[in-house]
Amino acid sequence: MNSKEIPVRFLAATPQAEVPVGVVGGKIPLPSGPPSRQEEPDLLYGPYLEAVHHLLIKDDYQKLLEALGSRLSRVVTVKEIDFLEIRTEKHGACYHVARVDVGVSGQKVPFAVNVAANQKAKEQLVKDFRLLKMITNRYNNKFIPNVYFKGAGCYREKGKPIKWLHMFVAEWFRNFHEFHLRRDHASGSNRMLLWDHDRGWRYLSQEQCFELYRQIARILTLYYDYNNFRQIYPWHHAAGDFVLKEELGKVDVRLITIRDYAAVVDFTSRKKAAKLLGLILFFLHLTIQMRIDRLDGVGQVVWAEDLCLEGTIAGFFAGLEEGKTQSRKGEPTAEEIRDLFRRFSSDEWLHLLVEMLGSYKFSQEELSLLRDRCDAHIGCLKGLLA
């Protein structure tokens, strides 16, 4: 069997429905994404999806078969592939993201394909692939996607030179979706909206929001290396770095992007005092970054309510208690760190916040938001730690 004999469908995912991409639809430009990606060349739906298909069928599906074998824990042959469905899913600050559903002996196996179209995105893609592979090998948990292979797909648009889109294929977290704060005009507040294309977009409850923030803080803390300050950074809610599944009222969170894993603070000393300060600055950044989003992911910068801080603190200490690995050797217990935090005055927290701003980066919009809210934030922080 060769690639021409395996049926393939091209689809565009929209908030309303999935739309088949045919001859006419294939000539429509992809969404351009945020303004920061203005240097990216215009891509059309049809050639873009064909380029993804081109990567998958290379060498008679060899790499795809290896990925299927890894997912299904058995050898998979080309004869077992019934169909391919390739759909557009997301157009973010760095990549276009496609989803591939492979029909294998009566079941659908989903994959994510991250696609880079410009040089900066291509360089980031190589780095992301390496980091995901390194961290999944180092940490034995389920919070980030497995990655399988990378390569390039041929983009052919009539009358124009051939382009090569760089991509990597990773695990797709089924039924996980983006979420962002949205202005709820009925209540006059910003509420967390789950972008569930399958079961409908819906607001999360207060209890679900607490758990969402708790799980994100726990995940980031579990990956924090106490002894050399390495951490997953940068990350941002507005970029859709985390995704969420909601079923029967319960929520589950995954991290789908890692842009870097390195020391953020530039301490030369690795004595106990420096390690403690590094952890304190990590915690303080976590409490602030967790509260920052953009309305609907792309709009005005907004600040989450105090419930976010409650969940963040709970998740940080949960991660400390669970993360006793070699990278956390010599770290004080969670209770010892909580006792230390309780002793800080408001002025000391403010001094630490200024120290944190020297290492972690925020946009001018975010800094303006923080200036207006830092005193209330520190007051709430002290109250929750008491």
C-alpha positions as CSV (number, residue, x, y, z in Angstrom):
1,M,0.0,0.0,0.0
2,N,1.3,3.5,-0.8
3,S,0.3,7.0,0.3
4,K,-2.2,7.5,-2.5
5,E,-4.2,4.5,-1.4
6,I,-4.7,5.7,2.1
7,P,-7.6,8.2,2.3
8,V,-6.8,11.6,3.7
9,R,-9.2,14.4,4.7
10,F,-8.1,18.0,5.3
11,L,-10.2,20.0,7.8
12,A,-10.2,23.5,9.4
13,A,-11.3,23.7,13.0
14,T,-13.4,26.8,13.8
15,P,-15.3,27.8,17.0
16,Q,-18.6,26.9,15.1
17,A,-17.7,23.7,13.3
18,E,-15.1,21.7,11.4
19,V,-15.0,22.7,7.8
20,P,-13.6,20.4,5.0
21,V,-10.8,22.1,3.1
22,G,-11.5,21.6,-0.6
23,V,-10.2,23.2,-3.8
24,V,-11.7,26.6,-3.1
25,G,-11.2,26.6,0.7
26,G,-7.6,25.5,0.2
27,K,-6.9,29.0,-1.3
28,I,-8.0,30.9,1.9
29,P,-5.1,32.3,3.9
30,L,-4.4,30.9,7.4
31,P,-5.0,33.2,10.3
32,S,-1.8,35.3,10.7
33,G,-1.6,35.0,14.5
34,P,-0.5,37.8,16.8
35,P,1.2,41.0,15.5
36,S,4.6,39.7,16.7
37,R,4.5,37.2,13.8
38,Q,4.0,39.8,11.0
39,E,7.3,38.7,9.4
40,E,5.8,35.3,8.7
41,P,4.9,34.5,5.1
42,D,1.2,34.2,4.2
43,L,0.2,30.5,4.0
44,L,-2.9,29.0,2.4
45,Y,-5.0,26.3,4.1
46,G,-4.6,23.8,1.3
47,P,-0.8,23.9,0.7
48,Y,-0.3,24.1,4.5
49,L,-2.2,20.9,5.2
50,E,-0.6,19.2,2.2
51,A,2.8,20.1,3.7
52,V,1.9,18.3,6.9
53,H,0.7,15.3,4.9
54,H,4.0,15.3,3.0
55,L,6.0,15.0,6.2
56,L,3.8,12.1,7.4
57,I,4.0,10.0,4.3
58,K,7.8,10.3,3.8
59,D,9.7,7.0,3.4
60,D,6.4,5.1,3.2
61,Y,5.3,6.3,6.7
62,Q,8.3,5.0,8.5
63,K,8.5,7.7,11.1
64,L,4.7,7.8,11.6
65,L,4.7,4.0,12.0
66,E,7.4,4.3,14.7
67,A,5.3,7.0,16.5
68,L,2.2,4.8,16.3
69,G,4.2,1.9,17.7
70,S,5.3,4.0,20.6
71,R,1.7,5.1,21.3
72,L,0.2,1.7,21.0
73,S,3.1,-0.3,22.5
74,R,3.3,-2.7,19.6
75,V,4.6,-2.9,16.0
76,V,2.2,-1.2,13.5
77,T,2.3,-1.8,9.7
78,V,1.2,0.4,6.9
79,K,-1.5,-2.0,6.0
80,E,-3.2,-1.2,9.3
81,I,-3.6,2.5,8.5
82,D,-7.2,3.1,7.4
83,F,-7.2,6.8,7.0
84,L,-5.6,10.2,7.9
85,E,-7.4,13.3,9.1
86,I,-5.4,16.4,9.2
87,R,-7.0,19.6,10.6
88,T,-5.9,23.1,11.6
89,E,-6.2,23.7,15.3
90,K,-4.3,26.7,16.5
91,H,-2.3,29.7,15.2
92,G,-0.1,30.9,18.1
93,A,2.7,33.3,18.7
94,C,5.3,30.9,17.4
95,Y,3.7,28.0,15.6
96,H,0.7,26.8,13.6
97,V,-0.6,23.6,15.2
98,A,-2.3,20.9,13.3
99,R,-3.9,17.7,14.7
100,V,-3.5,14.4,12.9
101,D,-5.9,11.6,13.6
102,V,-4.6,8.3,12.3
103,G,-7.1,5.4,11.8
104,V,-5.4,2.2,12.9
105,S,-7.3,-1.0,12.9
106,G,-10.6,0.6,13.9
107,Q,-9.3,3.2,16.4
108,K,-8.2,6.8,16.1
109,V,-4.7,7.7,17.3
110,P,-4.2,11.5,17.6
111,F,-1.0,13.5,17.2
112,A,0.0,17.1,17.4
113,V,2.1,18.7,14.6
114,N,3.8,22.0,15.5
115,V,4.6,23.9,12.3
116,A,7.2,26.7,12.0
117,A,7.0,29.0,8.9
118,N,9.7,31.7,9.6
119,Q,13.3,31.4,10.5
120,K,12.8,32.5,14.2
121,A,10.1,29.9,14.7
122,K,12.2,27.2,13.0
123,E,15.0,27.9,15.4
124,Q,12.6,27.8,18.4
125,L,11.1,24.5,17.1
126,V,14.5,22.7,17.2
127,K,15.0,24.0,20.7
128,D,11.5,23.0,21.8
129,F,11.9,19.5,20.4
130,R,15.2,19.0,22.2
131,L,13.8,20.3,25.5
132,L,10.6,18.2,25.5
133,K,12.7,15.1,24.7
134,M,15.2,15.9,27.5
135,I,12.6,16.7,30.1
136,T,10.4,13.7,29.4
137,N,13.4,11.5,29.7
138,R,14.5,13.1,32.9
139,Y,11.2,13.3,34.8
140,N,8.9,10.4,34.9
141,N,5.5,12.0,34.8
142,K,2.6,12.7,32.5
143,F,2.4,16.5,32.4
144,I,4.1,17.2,29.1
145,P,3.7,15.6,25.7
146,N,6.0,12.9,24.3
147,V,7.7,13.9,21.1
148,Y,8.3,11.5,18.3
149,F,10.1,13.0,15.2
150,K,10.8,16.2,13.4
151,G,11.4,17.1,9.8
152,A,10.1,19.4,7.0
153,G,7.1,19.3,4.7
154,C,7.0,20.7,1.2
155,Y,4.7,23.7,0.8
156,R,3.6,24.1,-2.9
157,E,1.6,27.1,-4.0
158,K,0.9,27.5,-7.7
159,G,3.1,30.1,-9.3
160,K,5.4,30.6,-6.3
161,P,8.7,29.0,-5.3
162,I,8.5,25.9,-3.1
163,K,8.8,26.5,0.7
164,W,9.8,24.0,3.4
165,L,7.8,24.2,6.6
166,H,9.7,22.7,9.6
167,M,7.6,20.6,12.0
168,F,7.7,18.1,14.8
169,V,5.2,15.5,15.7
170,A,4.2,15.0,19.4
171,E,1.5,13.4,21.6
172,W,-1.9,15.0,21.4
173,F,-3.7,15.3,24.7
174,R,-7.2,14.2,23.8
175,N,-10.1,16.3,25.1
176,F,-7.7,19.0,26.5
177,H,-8.4,22.6,25.5
178,E,-7.2,26.1,25.9
179,F,-8.7,28.4,28.5
180,H,-8.6,32.2,29.0
181,L,-10.2,34.9,31.1
182,R,-13.2,36.5,29.4
183,R,-15.3,39.5,30.4
184,D,-18.6,38.2,31.6
185,H,-21.0,41.2,31.1
186,A,-23.8,39.5,33.0
187,S,-21.7,39.4,36.2
188,G,-19.3,42.3,35.4
189,S,-16.3,40.2,36.2
190,N,-13.6,38.3,34.4
191,R,-14.3,34.6,34.3
192,M,-12.3,31.6,33.1
193,L,-13.7,30.2,29.8
194,L,-12.8,26.8,28.6
195,W,-12.5,26.7,24.8
196,D,-14.0,23.3,24.3
197,H,-14.8,22.9,20.6
198,D,-16.4,19.5,21.1
199,R,-18.8,20.0,24.0
200,G,-19.1,23.8,23.8
201,W,-17.3,26.7,25.3
202,R,-18.2,27.2,29.0
203,Y,-17.2,29.0,32.1
204,L,-15.4,27.1,34.9
205,S,-16.7,27.2,38.4
206,Q,-14.8,28.8,41.3
207,E,-13.8,25.3,42.6
208,Q,-12.6,24.3,39.1
209,C,-10.5,27.5,38.8
210,F,-8.9,26.9,42.2
211,E,-7.9,23.4,41.1
212,L,-6.7,24.7,37.7
213,Y,-4.3,27.1,39.3
214,R,-3.3,24.6,41.9
215,Q,-2.3,22.0,39.3
216,I,-0.3,24.5,37.2
217,A,1.7,25.7,40.2
218,R,2.3,22.1,41.2
219,I,3.5,21.1,37.8
220,L,5.9,24.1,37.5
221,T,7.2,23.4,41.0
222,L,7.8,19.7,40.3
223,Y,10.1,20.7,37.5
224,Y,12.0,23.3,39.5
225,D,15.6,22.4,40.2
226,Y,16.5,23.6,43.7
227,N,20.2,23.0,43.4
228,N,20.9,24.8,40.1
229,F,17.9,27.1,39.7
230,R,16.7,25.5,36.4
231,Q,13.0,25.9,35.7
232,I,10.5,26.0,32.9
233,Y,10.5,29.6,31.8
234,P,9.1,31.7,30.1
235,W,5.5,30.6,30.2
236,H,2.2,32.5,29.8
237,H,-1.5,31.8,30.0
238,A,-2.1,34.1,27.0
239,A,0.1,31.9,24.8
240,G,-2.0,28.8,25.7
241,D,1.0,27.0,27.2
242,F,-1.3,25.0,29.5
243,V,-4.4,23.1,28.4
244,L,-7.3,21.6,30.5
245,K,-9.7,18.7,30.4
246,E,-13.0,19.0,32.3
247,E,-15.1,15.8,32.8
248,L,-17.8,15.3,35.4
249,G,-16.8,18.5,37.1
250,K,-13.2,17.4,37.6
251,V,-10.3,19.2,35.9
252,D,-6.9,17.9,34.7
253,V,-4.1,20.1,33.4
254,R,-1.2,19.5,31.0
255,L,1.7,21.7,29.8
256,I,2.2,21.5,26.0
257,T,5.0,24.0,25.4
258,I,8.5,24.4,26.9
259,R,10.4,27.4,25.5
260,D,13.3,27.0,27.8
261,Y,14.6,25.1,30.9
262,A,17.5,27.0,32.5
263,A,18.5,29.0,35.5
264,V,16.7,32.4,35.5
265,V,18.6,33.9,38.4
266,D,22.3,34.5,37.8
267,F,23.6,33.6,41.3
268,T,27.2,32.4,41.2
269,S,26.9,30.9,44.6
270,R,25.2,27.7,45.3
271,K,25.3,27.9,49.0
272,K,22.1,27.3,51.0
273,A,21.2,31.0,51.3
274,A,21.4,31.4,47.5
275,K,19.3,28.3,46.9
276,L,16.7,29.5,49.3
277,L,16.6,32.9,47.7
278,G,16.3,31.3,44.2
279,L,13.3,29.3,45.5
280,I,11.7,32.4,47.1
281,L,12.0,34.3,43.8
282,F,10.6,31.4,41.9
283,F,7.6,31.3,44.2
284,L,7.0,35.0,44.1
285,H,7.2,35.0,40.3
286,L,4.8,32.1,40.2
287,T,2.2,34.0,42.4
288,I,2.3,37.0,40.0
289,Q,2.7,35.3,36.6
290,M,-0.2,33.0,37.4
291,R,-2.6,35.9,37.8
292,I,-1.7,37.5,34.4
293,D,-3.7,36.6,31.2
294,R,-5.1,38.5,28.2
295,L,-8.8,38.6,27.6
296,D,-9.6,35.8,25.2
297,G,-5.9,35.1,24.9
298,V,-5.2,38.2,22.7
299,G,-6.9,41.2,24.2
300,Q,-6.3,43.5,27.2
301,V,-3.9,42.3,29.9
302,V,-5.9,41.3,33.0
303,W,-5.3,40.2,36.6
304,A,-7.0,37.1,38.1
305,E,-8.9,37.4,41.4
306,D,-7.5,36.3,44.7
307,L,-8.8,32.7,44.3
308,C,-6.0,32.3,41.8
309,L,-3.4,33.1,44.5
310,E,-5.0,30.5,46.9
311,G,-4.7,27.8,44.3
312,T,-1.1,28.8,43.4
313,I,0.1,28.7,47.0
314,A,-1.5,25.3,47.5
315,G,0.0,23.9,44.3
316,F,3.5,25.2,45.1
317,F,3.6,23.5,48.5
318,A,2.1,20.3,47.0
319,G,4.9,20.3,44.4
320,L,7.5,20.8,47.1
321,E,6.2,17.8,49.1
322,E,6.1,15.5,46.0
323,G,9.3,16.6,44.3
324,K,12.0,15.1,46.5
325,T,14.4,14.0,43.7
326,Q,18.1,14.3,43.2
327,S,17.6,17.8,41.8
328,R,16.0,18.8,45.1
329,K,18.7,17.3,47.4
330,G,19.2,19.3,50.5
331,E,16.0,21.3,50.1
332,P,14.1,22.3,53.3
333,T,10.8,20.6,53.9
334,A,7.6,22.3,52.7
335,E,6.7,23.2,56.2
336,E,10.1,24.7,56.9
337,I,9.7,26.9,53.8
338,R,6.1,27.9,54.8
339,D,7.4,28.9,58.3
340,L,10.1,31.0,56.6
341,F,7.5,32.8,54.4
342,R,5.3,33.5,57.4
343,R,8.2,35.5,59.0
344,F,8.5,37.9,56.1
345,S,7.1,41.4,56.7
346,S,5.2,43.3,53.9
347,D,8.3,45.4,53.3
348,E,10.5,42.3,53.0
349,W,8.1,40.8,50.5
350,L,8.2,44.1,48.5
351,H,12.0,44.1,48.6
352,L,11.9,40.5,47.3
353,L,9.5,41.5,44.6
354,V,11.9,44.2,43.3
355,E,14.7,41.5,43.4
356,M,12.4,39.2,41.4
357,L,11.8,41.8,38.7
358,G,15.5,42.0,38.1
359,S,15.5,38.3,36.9
360,Y,12.0,37.7,35.5
361,K,10.7,39.7,32.6
362,F,7.3,41.4,32.2
363,S,5.9,43.6,29.5
364,Q,5.2,47.3,30.1
365,E,1.4,46.5,30.2
366,E,2.0,43.8,32.8
367,L,4.3,46.0,34.9
368,S,1.7,48.7,34.9
369,L,-0.9,46.2,36.2
370,L,1.5,44.9,38.8
371,R,2.3,48.5,40.1
372,D,-1.4,49.1,40.7
373,R,-1.9,45.7,42.5
374,C,1.4,44.8,44.2
375,D,0.4,46.1,47.7
376,A,-2.9,44.2,47.6
377,H,-1.1,41.1,46.2
378,I,1.4,41.1,49.1
379,G,-1.3,41.7,51.6
380,C,-3.3,38.7,50.3
381,L,-0.1,36.6,50.1
382,K,0.7,37.3,53.8
383,G,-2.9,36.5,54.8
384,L,-3.0,33.2,53.0
385,L,0.4,32.1,54.4
386,A,-0.5,33.0,58.0
